[in-house]
Amino acid sequence: IIIIIIISIILIIITIIIIIIVMFIILTFIIVILMLIMIIIIIIIVVIIIVVVVVVVVIVIVIVIIIIIIIIIIIISIILIIITIIIIIIVMFIILTFIIVILMLIMIIIIIIIVVIIIVVVVVVVVIVIVIVIINNNDNNSIV
């Protein structure tokens, strides 16, 4: 009886130890599986974050490039407008000076013509007066 009791106690202890070992193995297996699942989830989250960041960065870069292109186009158009305005002003100034020069030339020609006419008239009048005076003198002398 004592032997049976001892054997039964030993068997109970052995089964408890086996159960504990099996439980431990199962628990470690579960923990390892959970760790793997966590790692996979973390990897997925990291990949998603990386993709989102890359997409956002690409979108921002594209937007910035578009804005830069628009700004460059606006600046070029403003510069072109300013250049055309300057060219128009220069051309107008040149045309105006040309017109003024032509007008000055016309005025000078008119003044020269007027002066020549006045000189001719004066010379003619003087010559006529001289001739009349000479004729009168001759007549007077002849009369005397």
Phi, psi and chi 1 to 4 in degrees:
 res  aa     phi    psi   chi1   chi2   chi3   chi4
   1 ILE       -  -47.6  -71.1  172.7      -      -
   2 ILE   -58.5  -43.0  -72.9  174.6      -      -
   3 ILE   -62.1  -44.6  -73.7  174.2      -      -
   4 ILE   -61.2  -44.4  -73.7  174.1      -      -
   5 ILE   -62.0  -47.9  -74.2  173.6      -      -
   6 ILE   -59.7  -45.7  -74.2  174.2      -      -
   7 ILE   -63.3  -42.6  -77.1  175.5      -      -
   8 SER   -64.5  -41.6   75.1      -      -      -
   9 ILE   -61.8  -45.9  -76.7  173.9      -      -
  10 ILE   -60.2  -43.6  -74.6  173.6      -      -
  11 LEU   -63.3  -43.2  -85.3  174.9      -      -
  12 ILE   -60.0  -47.4  -75.3  172.1      -      -
  13 ILE   -59.9  -44.7  -74.9  172.8      -      -
  14 ILE   -62.6  -45.3  -76.0  173.8      -      -
  15 THR   -64.6  -37.8   59.9      -      -      -
  16 ILE   -62.8  -44.3  -76.4  174.5      -      -
  17 ILE   -62.2  -45.0  -75.7  172.5      -      -
  18 ILE   -61.4  -45.0  -75.1  173.8      -      -
  19 ILE   -60.4  -44.7  -76.5  173.5      -      -
  20 ILE   -61.2  -45.2  -75.6  175.0      -      -
  21 ILE   -62.2  -47.2  -73.8  173.0      -      -
  22 VAL   -60.8  -44.9  162.6      -      -      -
  23 MET   -59.3  -43.8  -74.8  -62.2  -65.9      -
  24 PHE   -60.8  -45.0 -169.8   77.8      -      -
  25 ILE   -61.7  -46.9  -73.4  172.7      -      -
  26 ILE   -61.1  -43.4  -74.4  174.1      -      -
  27 LEU   -63.4  -46.3 -150.0  116.2      -      -
  28 THR   -62.1  -40.1   56.8      -      -      -
  29 PHE   -59.7  -46.8 -168.7   71.5      -      -
  30 ILE   -61.0  -43.8  -75.3  173.8      -      -
  31 ILE   -62.7  -43.7  -76.9  175.6      -      -
  32 VAL   -62.2  -44.1  161.1      -      -      -
  33 ILE   -61.4  -44.6  -76.9  179.5      -      -
  34 LEU   -61.3  -43.1  -81.6  173.7      -      -
  35 MET   -59.7  -44.3  -72.4  -67.3  -65.0      -
  36 LEU   -61.2  -45.7  -85.3  171.7      -      -
  37 ILE   -60.0  -44.0  -72.7  173.8      -      -
  38 MET   -61.4  -44.4  -80.1  -59.8  -60.5      -
  39 ILE   -61.3  -44.6  -74.4  174.4      -      -
  40 ILE   -62.0  -44.1  -74.4  172.9      -      -
  41 ILE   -62.9  -43.5  -75.7  175.1      -      -
  42 ILE   -62.2  -43.7  -76.5  173.8      -      -
  43 ILE   -61.1  -44.8  -75.2  175.1      -      -
  44 ILE   -61.1  -44.9  -74.5  173.7      -      -
  45 ILE   -62.6  -44.1  -76.3  174.5      -      -
  46 VAL   -62.4  -43.5  160.8      -      -      -
  47 VAL   -62.4  -44.2  160.1      -      -      -
  48 ILE   -61.2  -44.8  -75.8  174.7      -      -
  49 ILE   -62.2  -43.7  -76.4  174.4      -      -
  50 ILE   -62.1  -45.1  -75.6  174.1      -      -
  51 VAL   -61.9  -45.1  160.4      -      -      -
  52 VAL   -62.3  -44.7  160.0      -      -      -
  53 VAL   -61.7  -44.4  160.4      -      -      -
  54 VAL   -61.9  -45.1  160.9      -      -      -
  55 VAL   -61.9  -44.7  160.5      -      -      -
  56 VAL   -63.4  -43.0  160.9      -      -      -
  57 VAL   -63.0  -43.1  160.2      -      -      -
  58 VAL   -62.6  -44.4  160.7      -      -      -
  59 ILE   -61.6  -44.4  -75.0  173.4      -      -
  60 VAL   -63.3  -42.7  160.8      -      -      -
  61 ILE   -62.5  -44.3  -75.8  174.2      -      -
  62 VAL   -62.4  -44.2  161.1      -      -      -
  63 ILE   -62.2  -44.1  -74.6  173.4      -      -
  64 VAL   -62.8  -42.4  161.0      -      -      -
  65 ILE   -62.9  -43.7  -75.2  173.3      -      -
  66 ILE   -62.1  -44.7  -74.3  172.6      -      -
  67 ILE   -61.9  -43.3  -74.6  173.4      -      -
  68 ILE   -62.0  -43.1  -74.8  173.4      -      -
  69 ILE   -62.8  -43.7  -74.9  172.6      -      -
  70 ILE   -62.0  -44.3  -74.2  173.4      -      -
  71 ILE   -62.0  -42.8  -74.7  173.8      -      -
  72 ILE   -62.5  -43.2  -75.1  173.6      -      -
  73 ILE   -62.1  -44.4  -74.8  173.4      -      -
  74 ILE   -61.4  -45.0  -74.1  173.1      -      -
  75 ILE   -62.7  -44.1  -74.4  174.0      -      -
  76 ILE   -63.1  -42.1  -75.0  174.8      -      -
  77 SER   -65.5  -40.7   70.1      -      -      -
  78 ILE   -62.5  -44.1  -75.5  173.2      -      -
  79 ILE   -61.4  -43.1  -74.3  173.0      -      -
  80 LEU   -63.3  -42.5  -83.5  175.3      -      -
  81 ILE   -61.4  -45.9  -75.3  172.8      -      -
  82 ILE   -61.2  -43.4  -73.6  173.7      -      -
  83 ILE   -63.0  -44.0  -76.2  174.2      -      -
  84 THR   -65.3  -38.8   58.1      -      -      -
  85 ILE   -62.1  -44.2  -76.2  174.4      -      -
  86 ILE   -61.7  -44.2  -74.1  172.7      -      -
  87 ILE   -62.5  -43.4  -75.7  173.6      -      -
  88 ILE   -61.3  -44.4  -75.7  173.1      -      -
  89 ILE   -62.3  -43.7  -75.2  174.6      -      -
  90 ILE   -62.5  -45.4  -74.1  172.9      -      -
  91 VAL   -62.5  -43.5  161.0      -      -      -
  92 MET   -60.5  -43.2  -73.6  -62.6  -66.8      -
  93 PHE   -61.6  -44.4 -170.5   77.0      -      -
  94 ILE   -62.1  -46.2  -73.9  171.9      -      -
  95 ILE   -60.5  -43.7  -73.7  174.0      -      -
  96 LEU   -62.3  -46.0 -149.9  114.0      -      -
  97 THR   -63.0  -39.8   56.7      -      -      -
  98 PHE   -60.2  -46.5 -168.7   70.3      -      -
  99 ILE   -60.9  -44.4  -73.9  173.7      -      -
 100 ILE   -62.4  -42.8  -75.9  175.6      -      -
 101 VAL   -62.6  -45.1  160.4      -      -      -
 102 ILE   -60.6  -45.1  -75.7  178.9      -      -
 103 LEU   -61.1  -43.1  -80.8  173.8      -      -
 104 MET   -60.2  -44.0  -71.5  -67.7  -65.9      -
 105 LEU   -61.1  -46.1  -83.9  172.0      -      -
 106 ILE   -59.5  -44.9  -72.4  173.5      -      -
 107 MET   -60.2  -44.9  -76.8  -63.3  -60.1      -
 108 ILE   -61.8  -44.2  -74.2  173.0      -      -
 109 ILE   -61.5  -45.3  -72.8  171.8      -      -
 110 ILE   -61.3  -44.5  -74.8  174.6      -      -
 111 ILE   -62.2  -43.7  -75.5  172.9      -      -
 112 ILE   -60.9  -45.2  -74.1  174.6      -      -
 113 ILE   -60.6  -45.8  -73.4  173.8      -      -
 114 ILE   -60.9  -45.0  -75.0  174.1      -      -
 115 VAL   -62.2  -43.9  160.8      -      -      -
 116 VAL   -62.0  -44.4  159.2      -      -      -
 117 ILE   -60.6  -45.7  -75.0  175.4      -      -
 118 ILE   -61.5  -44.4  -75.0  174.6      -      -
 119 ILE   -61.8  -46.1  -74.3  173.6      -      -
 120 VAL   -60.8  -46.2  160.3      -      -      -
 121 VAL   -60.8  -45.4  160.5      -      -      -
 122 VAL   -62.0  -45.9  160.9      -      -      -
 123 VAL   -61.2  -44.8  159.8      -      -      -
 124 VAL   -61.8  -46.5  160.3      -      -      -
 125 VAL   -61.5  -44.7  161.6      -      -      -
 126 VAL   -61.7  -45.4  160.0      -      -      -
 127 VAL   -61.5  -44.4  159.2      -      -      -
 128 ILE   -61.6  -45.8  -73.7  175.1      -      -
 129 VAL   -61.7  -43.8  161.3      -      -      -
 130 ILE   -62.2  -45.4  -74.7  174.8      -      -
 131 VAL   -61.9  -45.3  160.1      -      -      -
 132 ILE   -60.3  -45.4  -73.6  175.2      -      -
 133 VAL   -61.6  -44.0  160.2      -      -      -
 134 ILE   -63.0  -45.2  -75.6  174.5      -      -
 135 ILE   -61.5  -45.0  -74.0  174.0      -      -
 136 ASN   -61.0  -43.2  -88.2  -13.0      -      -
 137 ASN   -62.4  -44.7  -89.4  -11.8      -      -
 138 ASN   -62.5  -44.2  -82.8  -12.9      -      -
 139 ASP   -61.6  -46.1  -82.2   -2.4      -      -
 140 ASN   -60.7  -44.4  -78.9  -16.6      -      -
 141 ASN   -63.0  -42.3  -79.1  -15.7      -      -
 142 SER   -66.0  -38.3   70.1      -      -      -
 143 ILE   -64.9  -44.4  -75.5  170.1      -      -
 144 VAL   -68.9      -  165.9      -      -      -
